[in-house]
């Protein structure tokens, strides 16, 4: 059974990064592996400081993917920021029946959209924003509706 687990300051443990890294298959490329490991450890530190919330998409054995969300302001516009999104290597590009016949990346983006819409009911929120690592990933975000704001940022209107 597939489920989403939310980690925030009040329910995360000190060793969350170790737990996550044990359940993930990261990149084969050493540079990408180091970057992914750094981001996961950083996200877990930020959870402890109430700076981000982490959602993991899990099945019985594995973490399928994860997404970290926080609130920010871009060009004076209140926004939900995708701090980090990762799909576990064995699930990349896979269409999974348990998540409405969707790919994990798209499912996690839809989770961010749903979260943003829920926040927007109670507080001003205009965009979902992110700062992609490289130009290759920008194409992937454009495929799910993001537009380029300027060189460093992309957005999706809530």
URWOVEN-V636996 format. One record per pair of residues at least 24 apart in sequence whose C-alpha atoms are under 7 Angstrom apart, sorted by the first residue. I is the first residue (numbers start at 1). GAP is how many residues later the second one is. If there is no record, write none. Layout:
# URWOVEN-V636996
I	GAP
I	GAP
This chain:
# URWOVEN-V636996
1	58
1	59
2	56
2	57
2	96
3	54
3	55
3	56
4	51
4	52
4	53
4	54
5	50
5	51
5	52
6	48
6	49
6	50
7	46
7	47
7	48
8	39
8	42
8	45
8	46
9	38
9	39
9	40
9	41
16	28
17	24
17	27
23	39
23	40
24	39
24	64
25	63
25	64
26	62
26	63
63	25
64	24
64	27
65	39
67	41
77	49
78	46
78	47
78	48
78	49
79	46
79	47
79	48
79	49
79	50
80	36
80	47
80	48
80	49
81	47
81	48
81	49
82	47
82	48
83	47
116	42
117	41
126	31
126	32
127	28
127	29
127	30
127	31
128	27
128	28
128	29
128	30
129	24
129	25
129	26
129	27
130	24
130	25
